[in-house]
Amino acid sequence: MDVYDNTVIYILTLESAGLETVHSCHQLCYKLRRFRYNAKLFIPLASGGNFEANPDFAKYGCEVASSLGDDPRNILIVPETATQLLYKFQRIRKAIWWLSVNNYYSVVFRIASWENPNFFNIISPYNCFHFTASFYAKKHLELFSIPKSQIAPLEPYVNSALVLKSNIQFKKQDFVAYNAKIVSRFLAGVLSFFKEEKYSHIKFVPVADNMPVNLRADVFKLSKVFFDFGDFAGRESTSQEAALFEACVITGKTGAAAYIQDTPIPEKYKFGYEPENVAAAAKSILDCVNNYEKNIGDFTEYKNFSKGLEGQFEKNIKDIFVKVKEL
């Protein structure tokens, strides 16, 4: 996208979008400003959201625009869960940032199945660019007639504070962290497997992305295993964080977890959510606890992948936003 001397890049942010999305928007604004782009967060008045009260966001020092200049020289970037607001702006150039796939359908349309071929009939008139935060999102967009010239990767990175903390040496304990946001029969079955007295030495610790950074770091630095049996609507930052802290990562096979480009762990650590797979998933967790030193090497690729995301994000920005002089 061409960026002129007087271009303003607005990044629309909603409190209802969730902390991961809000954090990614702050990261993007911060990096754009570091590269001398005039970037601002735009928070619609009706949405509220005192993001700067959160120290995880305040550290980015992002400027918040009180209004938006609906001008063709400017650019508006909206998360996929805020596309319902695009119709309000007629002249500005628009981009949808696909931080997830599934959340688009559940939040915007509230439909049970996300495989609805008609949803782009609503978006296509606005001639949007599409930024993908995962290979999963890219593959999904390929199902529709969007020109490849209008699709580009823009893949968020792990919180830099956690990257720094992960470089400190720590002694692992028989801790197993897991995604606290997930409530499912499969998860319940896995946890039930470990109720026997012989597994009492293993401590299960729930983790969520709304936990303070320091608290997440304290959990991951002790944990031998992290598992997430969610839908992986996009790349899951908690799984990436766990890999940085050298935890064995065990997932399902849905969404972004299905793709090696998004979740680069061996296939044997990914499980379908059928009831017959509960025991196998639980035994994989147990094996990673009991034989941590033997298994942790299987996750070196994921650790290095997660550590390199910030550099890749900066490259994505430079590839997308091209500074040009007006004739």
Backbone as numpy.savetxt, mean C-alpha at the origin, in Angstrom:
# Nx Ny Nz CAx CAy CAz Cx Cy Cz
3.54 13.25 -17.78 2.70 14.43 -17.78 3.59 15.68 -17.78
3.30 16.61 -18.66 4.09 17.83 -18.74 3.83 18.70 -17.53
4.92 19.23 -16.97 4.84 20.13 -15.82 5.48 21.45 -16.21
4.71 22.53 -16.17 5.19 23.85 -16.56 5.67 24.62 -15.32
6.30 25.76 -15.55 6.83 26.54 -14.43 5.73 26.92 -13.44
4.51 27.13 -13.94 3.41 27.56 -13.06 2.41 26.44 -12.75
2.80 25.20 -13.01 1.92 24.06 -12.71 1.87 23.80 -11.21
0.66 23.58 -10.72 0.47 23.12 -9.34 -0.04 21.68 -9.40
0.61 20.80 -8.65 0.17 19.41 -8.57 -0.57 19.23 -7.25
-1.87 19.00 -7.34 -2.71 18.79 -6.16 -2.89 17.28 -5.93
-2.75 16.88 -4.67 -2.96 15.48 -4.30 -4.14 15.43 -3.34
-5.26 14.97 -3.83 -6.49 14.96 -3.03 -6.40 13.88 -1.96
-6.71 14.27 -0.73 -6.57 13.36 0.40 -7.84 13.40 1.24
-8.35 12.25 1.58 -9.55 12.15 2.40 -9.26 11.36 3.67
-9.78 11.82 4.79 -9.59 11.11 6.04 -10.20 9.71 5.97
-11.30 9.58 5.23 -11.99 8.30 5.14 -11.24 7.28 4.31
-10.17 7.71 3.62 -9.45 6.80 2.73 -8.62 5.78 3.48
-8.34 6.02 4.77 -7.52 5.09 5.53 -6.10 5.60 5.66
-5.42 5.17 6.72 -4.10 5.71 7.04 -3.06 5.39 5.98
-3.11 4.19 5.40 -2.11 3.84 4.37 -2.21 4.78 3.18
-3.43 5.06 2.73 -3.62 5.96 1.60 -3.18 7.37 1.95
-3.57 7.84 3.11 -3.18 9.19 3.54 -1.66 9.29 3.62
-1.02 8.26 4.15 0.44 8.27 4.26 1.09 8.30 2.88
0.57 7.52 1.95 1.13 7.51 0.60 1.00 8.87 -0.06
-0.13 9.54 0.15 -0.33 10.88 -0.41 0.68 11.88 0.16
0.97 11.78 1.45 1.98 12.64 2.06 3.37 12.33 1.49
3.67 11.06 1.30 4.96 10.69 0.71 5.12 11.30 -0.67
4.08 11.20 -1.49 4.15 11.73 -2.84 4.34 13.24 -2.83
3.58 13.94 -2.01 3.71 15.39 -1.92 5.12 15.78 -1.48
5.64 15.08 -0.49 6.98 15.35 0.03 8.05 15.16 -1.04
7.99 14.06 -1.76 9.00 13.77 -2.78 8.91 14.77 -3.94
7.68 15.10 -4.35 7.52 16.07 -5.42 8.13 17.41 -5.04
7.91 17.85 -3.82 8.46 19.14 -3.37 9.98 19.08 -3.28
10.51 17.94 -2.90 11.98 17.80 -2.86 12.59 17.92 -4.25
11.84 17.49 -5.26 12.31 17.58 -6.64 11.88 18.89 -7.30
11.49 19.87 -6.48 11.20 21.24 -6.95 9.92 21.34 -7.77
8.97 20.46 -7.50 7.64 20.63 -8.09 6.78 21.38 -7.08
5.83 22.14 -7.58 4.90 22.86 -6.70 3.74 21.92 -6.39
3.90 21.13 -5.33 2.92 20.11 -4.97 2.25 20.48 -3.65
0.95 20.22 -3.57 0.18 20.53 -2.37 -0.86 19.43 -2.13
-1.16 19.20 -0.87 -2.29 18.35 -0.55 -3.57 19.18 -0.71
-4.63 18.53 -1.16 -5.93 19.20 -1.27 -6.92 18.35 -0.49
-7.50 18.95 0.55 -8.45 18.24 1.41 -9.79 18.93 1.28
-10.76 18.34 0.59 -12.08 18.95 0.49 -12.65 19.28 1.86
-13.27 20.44 1.99 -13.75 20.91 3.29 -14.67 19.91 3.97
-15.51 19.26 3.20 -16.51 18.35 3.78 -15.88 17.11 4.39
-14.63 16.80 3.99 -14.02 15.55 4.46 -13.36 15.68 5.81
-13.03 16.92 6.22 -12.32 17.11 7.48 -10.94 16.49 7.42
-10.35 16.22 8.57 -9.05 15.55 8.59 -7.93 16.47 9.00
-7.56 16.42 10.29 -6.42 17.20 10.77 -5.20 16.29 10.73
-4.71 16.03 9.52 -3.63 15.04 9.34 -2.34 15.47 10.02
-2.09 16.78 10.05 -0.80 17.24 10.55 -0.69 17.07 12.07
-1.79 16.74 12.74 -1.72 16.43 14.17 -1.05 15.08 14.40
-0.97 14.26 13.36 -0.32 12.95 13.44 1.16 13.12 13.11
2.07 12.79 14.05 3.50 13.00 13.79 4.03 12.23 12.59
3.38 11.09 12.25 3.82 10.33 11.08 3.58 11.11 9.79
2.62 12.03 9.80 2.32 12.86 8.63 3.00 14.22 8.73
3.04 14.79 9.92 3.58 16.14 10.11 5.04 16.22 9.67
5.77 15.11 9.80 7.20 15.14 9.46 7.45 15.43 7.99
6.44 15.21 7.13 6.62 15.45 5.71 6.50 16.93 5.35
5.95 17.74 6.25 5.88 19.18 6.01 5.12 19.58 4.76
4.04 18.90 4.47 3.28 19.17 3.25 2.40 20.41 3.40
2.36 21.22 2.37 1.46 22.36 2.34 0.07 21.88 1.94
-0.94 22.44 2.61 -2.32 22.08 2.31 -2.99 23.25 1.59
-3.50 23.01 0.40 -4.16 24.06 -0.39 -5.57 24.31 0.15
-5.93 25.58 0.27 -7.27 25.92 0.75 -8.30 25.88 -0.38
-7.81 25.93 -1.63 -8.69 25.83 -2.79 -7.90 25.22 -3.93
-8.60 24.86 -4.99 -7.95 24.19 -6.12 -8.11 25.03 -7.38
-6.99 25.26 -8.09 -7.03 26.00 -9.35 -7.40 25.09 -10.50
-8.65 25.15 -10.95 -9.15 24.27 -12.02 -8.67 24.80 -13.37
-7.40 24.57 -13.64 -6.72 25.13 -14.82 -6.03 23.99 -15.56
-6.01 23.98 -16.90 -5.39 22.88 -17.65 -3.88 22.76 -17.46
-3.25 23.77 -16.90 -1.82 23.65 -16.61 -1.58 22.83 -15.34
-2.58 22.74 -14.49 -2.44 22.05 -13.21 -2.80 20.57 -13.31
-2.46 19.84 -12.27 -2.69 18.39 -12.22 -3.36 18.04 -10.91
-4.37 17.20 -10.97 -5.05 16.69 -9.78 -4.88 15.18 -9.72
-4.32 14.70 -8.62 -4.14 13.26 -8.41 -5.11 12.83 -7.31
-5.94 11.83 -7.59 -6.89 11.35 -6.58 -6.66 9.85 -6.35
-6.71 9.40 -5.09 -6.68 7.96 -4.83 -7.89 7.29 -5.47
-7.78 6.02 -5.71 -8.86 5.30 -6.39 -10.17 5.32 -5.59
-10.10 5.57 -4.29 -11.30 5.60 -3.47 -11.96 6.98 -3.43
-11.43 7.94 -4.21 -12.01 9.29 -4.23 -12.40 9.72 -5.63
-12.55 8.78 -6.54 -12.84 9.14 -7.93 -14.24 9.76 -8.09
-15.09 9.59 -7.11 -16.42 10.18 -7.20 -16.37 11.72 -7.20
-15.20 12.27 -6.87 -15.06 13.73 -6.82 -14.54 14.32 -8.13
-14.18 13.47 -9.09 -13.58 13.98 -10.32 -14.51 14.89 -11.11
-15.78 14.61 -11.06 -16.73 15.38 -11.88 -16.78 16.85 -11.48
-16.31 17.16 -10.28 -16.36 18.54 -9.79 -15.38 19.46 -10.52
-14.39 18.87 -11.20 -13.33 19.67 -11.81 -13.30 19.39 -13.31
-13.43 20.43 -14.12 -13.61 20.25 -15.56 -12.34 20.47 -16.37
-11.48 21.38 -15.97 -10.36 21.80 -16.84 -9.02 21.21 -16.41
-8.84 20.96 -15.15 -7.56 20.47 -14.65 -7.26 19.08 -15.20
-6.00 18.76 -15.42 -5.62 17.41 -15.84 -5.72 16.47 -14.63
-6.22 15.26 -14.87 -6.55 14.36 -13.76 -5.78 13.04 -13.87
-5.48 12.49 -12.70 -4.85 11.16 -12.63 -5.46 10.41 -11.45
-5.75 9.14 -11.67 -6.21 8.27 -10.59 -5.02 7.43 -10.12
-4.79 7.45 -8.83 -3.69 6.67 -8.25 -4.28 5.40 -7.65
-4.02 4.27 -8.32 -4.60 2.99 -7.92 -3.75 2.36 -6.82
-3.94 2.87 -5.60 -3.23 2.32 -4.44 -3.77 0.94 -4.08
-4.98 0.66 -4.50 -5.56 -0.67 -4.37 -6.46 -0.90 -5.57
-6.98 -2.10 -5.67 -8.00 -2.42 -6.68 -9.34 -2.65 -5.98
-9.37 -3.61 -5.09 -10.62 -4.02 -4.44 -11.29 -2.87 -3.71
-10.51 -2.00 -3.07 -11.09 -0.92 -2.28 -11.87 0.06 -3.15
-11.47 0.17 -4.42 -12.21 1.05 -5.33 -13.67 0.64 -5.40
-13.88 -0.64 -5.57 -15.24 -1.13 -5.74 -16.01 -1.13 -4.43
-15.38 -1.49 -3.35 -16.08 -1.56 -2.08 -16.42 -0.18 -1.53
-15.54 0.80 -1.76 -15.74 2.14 -1.21 -16.60 2.99 -2.13
-16.30 2.97 -3.44 -17.00 3.87 -4.36 -18.36 3.33 -4.77
-18.42 2.05 -5.08 -19.67 1.50 -5.59 -20.42 0.62 -4.60
-19.73 0.17 -3.55 -20.38 -0.68 -2.56 -21.02 -1.91 -3.19
-20.27 -2.55 -4.09 -20.80 -3.74 -4.73 -20.05 -4.96 -4.24
-20.70 -6.10 -4.32 -20.10 -7.33 -3.79 -18.96 -7.83 -4.68
-19.13 -7.75 -5.99 -18.11 -8.25 -6.91 -17.41 -7.09 -7.59
-16.07 -7.12 -7.63 -15.34 -6.03 -8.28 -15.14 -6.29 -9.76
-15.58 -7.42 -10.27 -15.41 -7.70 -11.68 -16.60 -7.14 -12.47
-16.71 -5.84 -12.49 -17.81 -5.15 -13.15 -17.25 -4.35 -14.33
-17.48 -4.77 -15.56 -16.83 -4.13 -16.70 -17.37 -2.74 -17.00
-18.45 -2.31 -16.34 -19.07 -1.04 -16.70 -18.56 0.15 -15.88
-17.71 -0.10 -14.88 -17.36 1.01 -14.01 -16.54 2.08 -14.72
-15.78 1.72 -15.75 -14.99 2.71 -16.45 -15.84 3.63 -17.32
-17.10 3.29 -17.54 -17.99 4.21 -18.26 -18.16 5.51 -17.50
-17.96 5.44 -16.19 -18.10 6.64 -15.36 -16.82 7.48 -15.42
-15.69 6.83 -15.49 -14.41 7.54 -15.41 -13.92 8.02 -16.77
-14.11 7.22 -17.82 -13.47 7.50 -19.11 -13.74 8.88 -19.68
-14.90 9.50 -19.47 -15.09 10.83 -20.04 -14.12 11.88 -19.52
-13.50 11.61 -18.40 -12.62 12.61 -17.81 -11.18 12.49 -18.30
-10.92 11.57 -19.21 -9.61 11.46 -19.85 -8.49 11.42 -18.82
-8.58 10.50 -17.90 -7.63 10.42 -16.79 -6.36 9.67 -17.17
-5.29 10.06 -16.50 -4.11 9.21 -16.43 -4.32 8.24 -15.27
-3.57 7.15 -15.29 -3.72 6.12 -14.26 -2.34 5.74 -13.73
-2.12 5.95 -12.43 -0.87 5.57 -11.78 -1.13 4.29 -10.97
-0.29 3.30 -11.15 -0.49 2.01 -10.49 0.52 1.80 -9.37
0.02 1.43 -8.20 0.88 1.20 -7.05 1.28 -0.26 -6.91
0.83 -1.10 -7.85 1.16 -2.52 -7.80 1.03 -3.13 -9.19
1.67 -4.25 -9.37 1.51 -5.02 -10.61 0.07 -5.51 -10.72
-0.52 -5.84 -9.58 -1.91 -6.26 -9.53 -2.82 -5.19 -10.14
-2.61 -3.93 -9.78 -3.41 -2.84 -10.33 -3.17 -2.69 -11.83
-1.92 -2.84 -12.25 -1.61 -2.75 -13.68 -2.33 -3.83 -14.47
-2.30 -5.06 -13.96 -2.99 -6.15 -14.65 -4.49 -5.90 -14.71
-5.03 -5.33 -13.67 -6.46 -5.05 -13.65 -6.82 -4.01 -14.72
-6.03 -2.95 -14.82 -6.32 -1.90 -15.80 -6.19 -2.42 -17.24
-5.37 -3.44 -17.42 -5.21 -4.02 -18.76 -6.49 -4.69 -19.25
-7.42 -4.95 -18.34 -8.70 -5.56 -18.73 -9.58 -4.57 -19.49
-9.21 -3.29 -19.43 -10.04 -2.24 -20.03 -9.26 -1.53 -21.13
-9.97 -0.84 -21.97 -9.33 -0.21 -23.15 -8.71 1.13 -22.79
-7.70 1.09 -21.96 -6.99 2.31 -21.58 -5.66 2.31 -22.34
-5.35 3.37 -23.07 -4.07 3.43 -23.79 -2.90 3.27 -22.82
-1.90 2.50 -23.22 -0.74 2.27 -22.35 -0.03 3.58 -22.03
-0.15 4.56 -22.92 0.50 5.86 -22.69 -0.12 6.61 -21.51
-1.29 6.15 -21.06 -1.96 6.81 -19.94 -1.81 6.04 -18.63
-0.98 4.99 -18.63 -0.75 4.19 -17.43 0.73 4.22 -17.08
1.03 4.45 -15.81 2.43 4.49 -15.37 2.52 4.00 -13.92
3.63 3.33 -13.56 3.78 2.88 -12.18 4.14 4.04 -11.25
3.55 4.03 -10.07 3.88 4.98 -9.00 3.67 4.22 -7.69
4.76 3.60 -7.21 4.68 2.58 -6.17 5.25 3.10 -4.85
4.38 3.30 -3.84 4.82 3.87 -2.56 5.89 3.02 -1.88
6.57 3.67 -0.94 7.66 2.99 -0.25 7.36 2.85 1.24
8.12 2.00 1.88 7.96 1.75 3.31 8.40 2.98 4.10
7.68 3.28 5.16 8.02 4.39 6.05 9.52 4.39 6.35
10.18 5.49 6.03 11.65 5.55 6.16 12.10 5.37 7.61
11.26 5.75 8.57 11.61 5.57 9.98 11.74 4.08 10.30
10.90 3.26 9.69 10.98 1.82 9.91 12.18 1.21 9.20
12.52 1.74 8.04 13.71 1.24 7.33 14.94 1.45 8.19
15.06 2.62 8.81 16.21 2.91 9.67 16.23 1.99 10.89
15.09 1.79 11.50 15.02 0.94 12.69 15.33 -0.52 12.35
15.02 -0.93 11.13 15.26 -2.32 10.74 16.74 -2.64 10.60
17.58 -1.61 10.54 19.03 -1.82 10.40 19.71 -2.13 11.73
18.97 -2.00 12.83 19.52 -2.26 14.16 19.44 -3.77 14.45
20.50 -4.30 15.04 20.52 -5.72 15.37 19.55 -6.02 16.52
18.85 -7.15 16.45 17.88 -7.51 17.47 17.82 -9.03 17.59
17.40 -9.50 18.75 17.30 -10.94 19.00 15.85 -11.37 18.85
15.61 -12.32 17.98 14.25 -12.79 17.72 13.73 -13.66 18.87
12.43 -13.58 19.08 11.75 -14.44 20.06 10.66 -15.23 19.34
10.01 -16.11 20.06 8.95 -16.92 19.45 7.65 -16.12 19.35
7.75 -14.98 18.66 6.61 -14.10 18.43 6.11 -14.31 17.00
4.80 -14.31 16.84 4.18 -14.37 15.52 3.23 -13.17 15.42
3.54 -12.24 14.54 2.68 -11.08 14.32 1.71 -11.41 13.18
0.55 -10.77 13.22 -0.42 -11.02 12.15 -1.28 -9.78 11.95
-1.90 -9.69 10.79 -2.73 -8.55 10.41 -4.00 -8.52 11.26
-4.10 -7.50 12.10 -5.23 -7.43 13.03 -6.52 -6.98 12.35
-6.43 -6.47 11.14 -7.63 -5.97 10.45 -8.48 -7.11 9.89
-7.91 -8.29 9.80 -8.60 -9.40 9.14 -9.43 -10.18 10.14
-10.68 -10.40 9.79 -11.56 -11.28 10.56 -12.13 -12.30 9.58
-11.75 -13.55 9.74 -12.22 -14.58 8.80 -12.18 -15.94 9.48
-12.92 -16.87 8.92 -12.91 -18.24 9.45 -11.55 -18.88 9.26
-10.88 -18.52 8.17 -9.56 -19.11 7.93 -8.59 -18.67 9.02
-8.57 -17.38 9.32 -7.70 -16.88 10.39 -8.07 -17.52 11.71
-9.36 -17.61 12.01 -9.79 -18.23 13.26 -9.32 -19.68 13.35
-9.37 -20.37 12.22 -8.91 -21.76 12.21 -7.43 -21.89 12.48
-6.64 -20.99 11.89 -5.18 -21.01 12.11 -4.87 -20.73 13.58
-5.49 -19.72 14.16 -5.23 -19.38 15.56 -5.68 -20.51 16.48
-6.77 -21.17 16.12 -7.28 -22.28 16.93 -6.29 -23.45 16.96
-5.57 -23.62 15.87 -4.58 -24.70 15.77 -3.55 -24.61 16.90
-3.26 -23.38 17.33 -2.17 -23.16 18.30 -2.67 -23.08 19.75
-3.89 -23.46 20.00 -4.42 -23.38 21.36 -3.94 -24.51 22.26
-3.37 -25.54 21.68 -2.87 -26.65 22.49 -1.70 -26.19 23.37
-1.58 -26.80 24.52 -0.56 -26.42 25.50 0.86 -26.50 24.94
1.10 -27.44 24.03 2.45 -27.61 23.51 2.92 -26.43 22.66
1.97 -25.53 22.29 2.35 -24.35 21.52 2.32 -23.08 22.36
2.26 -23.24 23.68 2.10 -22.08 24.56 3.32 -21.15 24.55
4.45 -21.64 24.06 5.64 -20.79 24.01 5.57 -19.75 22.88
4.61 -19.92 21.98 4.48 -19.00 20.85 3.48 -17.90 21.21
3.91 -16.65 21.05 3.05 -15.51 21.36 2.56 -14.87 20.07
1.25 -14.73 19.94 0.65 -14.11 18.76 0.33 -12.64 19.06
0.81 -11.77 18.17 0.67 -10.33 18.40 -0.03 -9.68 17.20
-1.22 -9.12 17.40 -1.90 -8.44 16.29 -1.22 -7.11 15.94
-1.16 -6.82 14.64 -0.53 -5.59 14.16 -1.49 -4.91 13.19
-1.56 -3.59 13.26 -2.40 -2.82 12.34 -1.65 -1.59 11.87
-2.01 -1.07 10.68 -1.28 0.07 10.14 -1.56 1.36 10.90
-2.57 1.36 11.79 -2.83 2.57 12.58 -2.06 2.57 13.90
-1.24 1.55 14.13 -0.37 1.54 15.30 0.77 2.53 15.08
1.24 3.21 16.13 2.40 4.10 15.98 3.60 3.35 15.40
4.42 4.07 14.65 5.58 3.46 13.99 6.48 2.74 15.00
6.75 3.36 16.12 7.65 2.77 17.12 7.09 1.45 17.65
5.78 1.39 17.82 5.16 0.17 18.34 5.22 -0.95 17.30
4.98 -0.61 16.03 5.10 -1.64 14.98 6.53 -2.16 14.91
7.49 -1.25 15.02 8.90 -1.67 14.98 9.22 -2.59 16.15
8.69 -2.28 17.33 8.95 -3.11 18.51 8.42 -4.53 18.32
7.28 -4.65 17.65 6.70 -5.97 17.40 7.52 -6.73 16.36
7.81 -6.07 15.24 8.49 -6.75 14.14 9.91 -7.17 14.49
10.59 -6.38 15.29 11.99 -6.71 15.59 12.10 -7.99 16.43
11.02 -8.35 17.12 11.02 -9.56 17.94 10.39 -10.75 17.23
9.62 -10.50 16.19 8.80 -11.55 15.57 9.59 -12.38 14.56
9.43 -13.68 14.66 10.01 -14.59 13.68 9.13 -14.73 12.45
7.83 -14.49 12.63 6.86 -14.70 11.55 5.86 -13.54 11.54
5.45 -13.17 10.34 4.29 -12.30 10.16 3.39 -12.96 9.13
2.09 -13.09 9.44 1.20 -13.62 8.42 0.02 -12.68 8.20
-0.43 -12.66 6.96 -1.55 -11.80 6.57 -2.44 -12.61 5.65
-3.62 -12.97 6.16 -4.57 -13.74 5.37 -5.74 -12.86 4.92
-5.40 -11.64 4.48 -6.39 -10.72 3.96 -6.52 -10.81 2.46
-7.21 -9.82 1.85 -7.47 -9.89 0.41 -6.38 -9.23 -0.43
-5.40 -8.57 0.21 -4.32 -7.90 -0.50 -4.89 -7.04 -1.65
-5.70 -6.07 -1.25 -6.32 -5.15 -2.22 -5.28 -4.38 -3.02
-4.12 -4.24 -2.46 -2.94 -3.66 -3.12 -1.73 -4.24 -2.41
-0.55 -3.68 -2.67 0.61 -4.11 -1.89 0.37 -3.75 -0.43
0.64 -4.68 0.45 0.40 -4.45 1.87 1.68 -3.99 2.55
1.64 -2.78 3.09 2.85 -2.18 3.69 3.30 -2.95 4.93
2.35 -3.52 5.70 2.76 -4.24 6.90 3.58 -5.48 6.56
3.25 -6.15 5.46 4.04 -7.31 5.03 5.45 -6.87 4.63
5.54 -5.74 3.95 6.84 -5.22 3.54 7.67 -4.83 4.76
7.01 -4.22 5.74 7.71 -3.83 6.97 8.23 -5.07 7.69
7.41 -6.10 7.78 7.83 -7.33 8.45 9.04 -7.94 7.76
9.05 -7.92 6.43 10.19 -8.46 5.67 11.46 -7.67 5.97
11.34 -6.36 6.10 12.51 -5.53 6.43 13.11 -5.93 7.76
12.25 -6.29 8.71 12.73 -6.69 10.04 13.05 -8.19 10.11
13.18 -8.81 8.95 13.60 -10.21 8.83 12.65 -11.17 9.55
11.37 -10.98 9.28 10.36 -11.96 9.69 10.02 -12.82 8.48
9.73 -14.07 8.71 9.19 -14.91 7.64 7.76 -14.43 7.36
7.42 -14.25 6.11 6.12 -13.69 5.74 5.27 -14.76 5.05
4.08 -14.97 5.57 3.15 -15.97 5.05 1.84 -15.28 4.68
1.35 -15.57 3.48 0.18 -14.85 2.96 -0.83 -15.79 2.33
-1.91 -15.18 1.84 -2.85 -15.90 1.00 -2.40 -15.86 -0.45
-3.36 -16.10 -1.35 -3.06 -16.11 -2.78 -3.96 -15.15 -3.55
-4.58 -14.23 -2.86 -5.52 -13.33 -3.52 -4.88 -11.96 -3.76
-5.48 -11.19 -4.69 -5.04 -9.83 -4.94 -3.56 -9.73 -5.24
-2.91 -8.74 -4.64 -1.49 -8.51 -4.89 -0.60 -9.63 -4.36
-1.11 -10.43 -3.43 -0.31 -11.55 -2.92 -0.08 -12.60 -3.99
-0.92 -12.62 -5.02 -0.81 -13.64 -6.07 0.37 -13.38 -7.00
0.90 -12.15 -7.00 1.92 -11.76 -7.98 3.30 -11.66 -7.33
4.26 -12.32 -7.92 5.64 -12.27 -7.44 6.19 -10.86 -7.54
5.66 -10.07 -8.49 6.12 -8.69 -8.66 5.72 -7.81 -7.48
4.69 -8.20 -6.74 4.21 -7.43 -5.60 4.59 -8.06 -4.26
4.57 -9.37 -4.22 4.86 -10.09 -2.97 5.85 -11.21 -3.28
7.14 -10.84 -3.39 8.15 -11.81 -3.84 8.62 -12.77 -2.76
7.74 -13.70 -2.42 8.10 -14.78 -1.51 7.82 -16.11 -2.21
8.50 -17.18 -1.81 8.26 -18.48 -2.46 6.80 -18.92 -2.36
6.35 -19.60 -3.37 4.95 -20.02 -3.47 4.53 -20.90 -2.29
5.47 -21.61 -1.70 5.10 -22.53 -0.61 4.63 -21.79 0.64
4.85 -20.47 0.68 4.40 -19.67 1.83 3.10 -18.93 1.54
2.44 -19.28 0.43 1.17 -18.67 0.07 0.08 -19.74 0.08
-1.06 -19.43 0.68 -2.11 -20.44 0.85 -3.47 -19.91 0.40
-4.20 -20.77 -0.32 -5.59 -20.47 -0.61 -6.40 -20.55 0.66
-7.55 -19.88 0.70 -8.31 -19.78 1.94 -9.38 -20.87 2.10
-9.23 -21.95 1.36 -10.14 -23.08 1.53 -9.91 -23.73 2.91
-10.95 -24.23 3.55 -10.81 -24.81 4.89 -9.75 -25.91 4.98
-9.58 -26.65 3.90 -8.61 -27.75 3.93 -7.16 -27.26 4.00
-6.93 -25.94 3.80 -5.57 -25.40 3.85 -5.20 -24.83 5.22
-6.13 -24.84 6.16 -5.85 -24.26 7.47 -4.67 -24.94 8.14
-4.69 -26.27 8.17 -3.63 -27.02 8.86 -2.28 -26.77 8.19
-2.24 -26.75 6.87 -0.98 -26.53 6.15 -0.42 -25.14 6.45
-1.29 -24.13 6.49 -0.84 -22.77 6.80 -0.30 -22.70 8.22
-1.01 -23.33 9.16 -0.57 -23.32 10.56 0.76 -24.04 10.72
0.94 -25.14 10.02 2.20 -25.88 10.11 3.35 -25.10 9.48
3.06 -24.31 8.46 4.09 -23.47 7.86 4.55 -22.40 8.85
3.59 -21.82 9.58 3.93 -20.84 10.62 4.79 -21.50 11.70
4.37 -22.68 12.12 5.11 -23.41 13.16 6.52 -23.74 12.71
6.65 -24.17 11.47 7.98 -24.50 10.94 8.89 -23.27 10.92
8.32 -22.11 10.58 9.13 -20.89 10.53 9.54 -20.43 11.93
8.72 -20.73 12.93 9.10 -20.42 14.30 10.20 -21.37 14.78
9.98 -22.66 14.58 10.91 -23.66 15.10 12.22 -23.73 14.31
12.16 -23.37 13.03 13.35 -23.47 12.17 13.62 -22.12 11.50
13.57 -21.08 12.31 13.69 -19.71 11.78 15.00 -19.51 11.00
16.10 -19.93 11.55 17.41 -19.69 10.91 17.49 -20.39 9.55
16.84 -21.53 9.44 16.86 -22.27 8.17 15.97 -21.62 7.12
14.86 -21.05 7.56 13.86 -20.54 6.61 14.01 -19.07 6.24
14.65 -18.28 7.09 14.64 -16.83 6.87 15.31 -16.43 5.56
16.21 -17.24 5.08 16.86 -16.93 3.79 15.89 -16.90 2.63
14.74 -17.57 2.78 13.73 -17.57 1.72 13.10 -16.19 1.52
13.35 -15.27 2.46 12.68 -13.97 2.41 13.65 -12.82 2.17
14.89 -13.16 1.78 15.88 -12.13 1.49 15.44 -11.26 0.31
14.86 -11.89 -0.70 14.41 -11.13 -1.87 13.34 -10.11 -1.49
12.42 -10.52 -0.64 11.35 -9.61 -0.22 11.92 -8.45 0.61
12.88 -8.75 1.46 13.52 -7.70 2.26 14.20 -6.68 1.35
14.99 -7.16 0.40 15.70 -6.25 -0.50 14.72 -5.47 -1.38
13.67 -6.13 -1.81 12.62 -5.48 -2.59 12.01 -4.32 -1.80
11.67 -4.57 -0.54 11.04 -3.56 0.29 11.99 -2.40 0.58
13.25 -2.73 0.76 14.25 -1.68 1.04 14.48 -0.79 -0.17
14.29 -1.32 -1.36 14.56 -0.54 -2.57 13.39 0.26 -3.09
12.25 0.21 -2.41 11.05 0.86 -2.92 11.16 2.38 -2.98
11.87 2.98 -2.04 11.96 4.45 -2.04 12.70 4.95 -3.27
13.80 4.30 -3.62 14.52 4.68 -4.83 13.69 4.49 -6.08
12.90 3.41 -6.11 12.04 3.15 -7.26 10.94 4.20 -7.35
10.41 4.62 -6.21 9.37 5.65 -6.16 9.90 6.97 -6.75
11.10 7.32 -6.40 11.71 8.55 -6.92 11.88 8.47 -8.44
12.27 7.30 -8.92 12.40 7.11 -10.37 11.03 7.23 -11.04
10.00 6.63 -10.44 8.64 6.73 -10.99 8.24 8.19 -11.16
8.51 9.01 -10.14 8.14 10.43 -10.18 8.83 11.14 -11.34
10.11 10.89 -11.49 10.86 11.56 -12.56 10.41 11.10 -13.94
9.98 9.84 -14.04 9.49 9.33 -15.32 8.13 9.92 -15.68
7.30 10.16 -14.68 5.93 10.62 -14.94 5.86 12.12 -15.17
6.49 12.88 -14.29 6.34 14.34 -14.29 7.54 14.97 -14.98
7.32 15.43 -16.20 8.40 15.95 -17.04 8.32 17.47 -17.09
9.35 18.13 -16.62 9.37 19.60 -16.62 9.63 20.11 -18.04
8.76 20.98 -18.50 8.89 21.55 -19.86 8.69 23.05 -19.81
9.23 23.73 -20.80 9.05 25.17 -20.96 7.92 25.43 -21.97
7.05 26.34 -21.62 6.00 26.71 -22.57 6.58 27.55 -23.69
6.12 27.30 -24.92 6.59 28.08 -26.07 5.99 29.48 -26.06
